[in-house]
Amino acid sequence: MENRDERVIFFRQLIKLNPHVKFDLYGFDEIEPIWANNFLNKINDSYMGVCLQRKPLLKYSLSDRLAQYAGNGLMVFIENDTKFYEFFIDNEDAVFFENFDDLSKKINYYKNNKDEAIRIAENGYNKLHTYCNERVVTNYFIDCLNDQNKDLLNSRYAWPVHLY
């Protein structure tokens, strides 16, 4: 049965277009997923990770891959449509891409400029661990539960706050 998940199709095309790039994908094309320490070991063997979302994309919506990849020191590629550039600075904390061709070019660029990729990865790691650690996020939830106003929340937290 043909897999119609847009992400699978996207990665198949990316692999085909970039045979010189080593892609380490799991839970994909009959490759078993990996978990726990096996997952962390594979992350530690890499320096770049792609955060590709299921469609439709929602503003500020990313799976836990962002925390897993950037939180463990990988430079992350993030789709522009997520609007995460309101938190991460493009080419400083993360790398944003518009489409398949844009991502392919950027993967190749950072494959050939590993030092720059590692610098971006370190910046992203430091930003996440400074502004999104367990204490900061817990305090945010407490502030929201205590009905703090939006202006206070915007001044206290690094991410854009939208109350509905």
DOLUM-578517 format. One line per 2 residues: number of its first residue (from 1); their letters; for each residue x, y, z of C-alpha. Coordinates in nm, 4 decimals. Layout:
N
NUM = A = X:Y:Z ~ ...
END
This chain:
164
1 = ME = 0.0000:0.0000:0.0000 ~ 0.1382:0.3398:-0.1006
3 = NR = 0.2063:0.5813:0.1854 ~ 0.0287:0.9095:0.1137
5 = DE = 0.1678:1.1023:0.4103 ~ 0.3045:1.4239:0.2566
7 = RV = 0.6078:1.4077:0.4845 ~ 0.7054:1.0636:0.3532
9 = IF = 0.6710:1.1837:-0.0056 ~ 0.8733:1.4956:0.0809
11 = FR = 1.1591:1.2952:0.2346 ~ 1.1634:1.0428:-0.0492
13 = QL = 1.2119:1.3304:-0.2939 ~ 1.4756:1.4891:-0.0717
15 = IK = 1.6733:1.1633:-0.0527 ~ 1.6476:1.1091:-0.4267
17 = LN = 1.7694:1.4614:-0.5030 ~ 2.0553:1.4399:-0.2498
19 = PH = 2.2183:1.0952:-0.2784 ~ 2.5435:1.2326:-0.1301
21 = VK = 2.3692:1.3303:0.1970 ~ 2.3288:1.0674:0.4698
23 = FD = 1.9695:1.0707:0.5924 ~ 1.9027:0.8726:0.9097
25 = LY = 1.5253:0.8198:0.9104 ~ 1.3243:0.5832:1.1297
27 = GF = 0.9591:0.4831:1.1227 ~ 0.9858:0.5474:0.7498
29 = DE = 0.9672:0.3092:0.4511 ~ 0.9589:-0.0051:0.6659
31 = IE = 1.2490:0.1078:0.8857 ~ 1.1469:0.0442:1.2449
33 = PI = 1.1184:0.3452:1.4767 ~ 1.3738:0.3766:1.7554
35 = WA = 1.3084:0.4889:2.1118 ~ 1.4722:0.6035:2.4345
37 = NN = 1.8525:0.5684:2.4468 ~ 1.8715:0.4359:2.0912
39 = FL = 1.6992:0.7548:1.9755 ~ 1.9297:0.9767:2.1826
41 = NK = 2.2376:0.7923:2.0543 ~ 2.1295:0.8540:1.6947
43 = IN = 2.0703:1.2220:1.7690 ~ 2.4188:1.2435:1.9184
45 = DS = 2.5607:1.1044:1.5922 ~ 2.4002:1.3898:1.3947
47 = YM = 2.4321:1.7656:1.3825 ~ 2.1232:1.8598:1.1768
49 = GV = 1.7566:1.7653:1.2060 ~ 1.4473:1.8474:1.0017
51 = CL = 1.1227:1.9420:1.1771 ~ 0.8642:1.8630:0.9113
53 = QR = 0.5033:1.8959:1.0200 ~ 0.1879:1.7151:0.9227
55 = KP = -0.0429:1.9361:0.7187 ~ -0.2315:2.1605:0.7641
57 = LL = 0.0362:2.3674:0.9357 ~ -0.0764:2.5714:1.2319
59 = KY = 0.1015:2.8817:1.3544 ~ 0.3470:2.7911:1.6354
61 = SL = 0.2682:2.4231:1.5894 ~ 0.5647:2.1891:1.6019
63 = SD = 0.5892:1.8365:1.7272 ~ 0.8193:1.7412:2.0103
65 = RL = 1.0932:1.6864:1.7500 ~ 1.1929:2.0493:1.7999
67 = AQ = 1.2582:1.9951:2.1714 ~ 1.4258:1.6602:2.1070
69 = YA = 1.6516:1.7823:1.8278 ~ 1.7424:2.1365:1.9369
71 = GN = 1.7287:2.0422:2.3047 ~ 1.9953:1.7797:2.2382
73 = GL = 2.2163:2.0108:2.0344 ~ 2.1148:1.9621:1.6704
75 = MV = 2.0736:2.2495:1.4293 ~ 1.7091:2.2365:1.3233
77 = FI = 1.5418:2.3158:0.9936 ~ 1.1899:2.4509:1.0518
79 = EN = 0.9164:2.5267:0.7983 ~ 0.8496:2.9014:0.7591
81 = DT = 0.4744:2.8519:0.7883 ~ 0.5066:2.7575:1.1562
83 = KF = 0.5994:3.1219:1.2311 ~ 0.8643:3.0054:1.4782
85 = YE = 1.0884:3.2820:1.3441 ~ 0.9053:3.4949:1.6011
87 = FF = 1.1063:3.3018:1.8627 ~ 1.4127:3.1713:1.6784
89 = ID = 1.6276:3.3989:1.4645 ~ 1.6810:3.2552:1.1168
91 = NE = 2.0398:3.1421:1.0592 ~ 2.1239:3.2259:1.4220
93 = DA = 1.9174:2.9851:1.6373 ~ 1.7566:2.7677:1.3678
95 = VF = 1.7266:2.7574:0.9895 ~ 1.3912:2.8180:0.8239
97 = FE = 1.2895:2.6824:0.4869 ~ 1.0132:2.7683:0.2444
99 = NF = 0.9808:2.4524:0.0369 ~ 1.1511:2.1363:-0.0826
101 = DD = 1.4089:2.3121:-0.3034 ~ 1.4950:2.5666:-0.0357
103 = LS = 1.5493:2.2923:0.2242 ~ 1.7619:2.0897:-0.0159
105 = KK = 1.9894:2.3893:-0.0829 ~ 2.0219:2.4654:0.2869
107 = IN = 2.1010:2.1048:0.3812 ~ 2.3793:2.1034:0.1242
109 = YY = 2.5089:2.4408:0.2391 ~ 2.5315:2.3319:0.6036
111 = KN = 2.6712:1.9923:0.5085 ~ 2.9626:2.1852:0.3567
113 = NK = 2.9734:2.4433:0.6394 ~ 2.9577:2.2238:0.9478
115 = DE = 3.1179:2.4816:1.1802 ~ 2.8428:2.7293:1.0989
117 = AI = 2.5774:2.4602:1.1539 ~ 2.7276:2.3753:1.4930
119 = RI = 2.7287:2.7447:1.5915 ~ 2.3583:2.7713:1.5035
121 = AE = 2.2892:2.4464:1.6909 ~ 2.4617:2.5809:2.0037
123 = NG = 2.2625:2.9044:1.9851 ~ 1.9341:2.7141:1.9489
125 = YN = 2.0259:2.4788:2.2330 ~ 2.1149:2.7700:2.4621
127 = KL = 1.7981:2.9618:2.3751 ~ 1.5739:2.6619:2.4456
129 = HT = 1.7496:2.5758:2.7711 ~ 1.7403:2.9380:2.8884
131 = YC = 1.3899:3.0446:2.7867 ~ 1.1976:2.7165:2.7714
133 = NE = 1.3307:2.5123:3.0602 ~ 1.1040:2.3369:3.3074
135 = RV = 1.0954:2.6286:3.5547 ~ 1.0081:2.8897:3.2929
137 = VT = 0.7334:2.6793:3.1340 ~ 0.5871:2.5831:3.4732
139 = NY = 0.5771:2.9490:3.5792 ~ 0.4054:3.0352:3.2513
141 = FI = 0.1315:2.7793:3.3217 ~ 0.0907:2.9105:3.6763
143 = DC = 0.0684:3.2689:3.5501 ~ -0.1957:3.1674:3.2947
145 = LN = -0.3935:2.9779:3.5581 ~ -0.3762:3.2838:3.7845
147 = DQ = -0.5252:3.4967:3.5056 ~ -0.2237:3.7180:3.4473
149 = NK = -0.2833:3.9742:3.1760 ~ -0.1331:3.9455:2.8291
151 = DL = 0.1018:4.2450:2.8726 ~ 0.2619:4.0897:3.1796
153 = LN = 0.2954:3.7543:3.0051 ~ 0.4522:3.9166:2.6979
155 = SR = 0.7072:4.0975:2.9151 ~ 0.7923:3.7885:3.1185
157 = YA = 0.8312:3.5206:2.8476 ~ 1.0450:3.5026:2.5337
159 = WP = 0.7781:3.3524:2.3105 ~ 0.4791:3.5354:2.1626
161 = VH = 0.1776:3.5077:2.3919 ~ -0.1701:3.4765:2.2454
163 = LY = -0.4632:3.4384:2.4835 ~ -0.7969:3.3213:2.3524
END
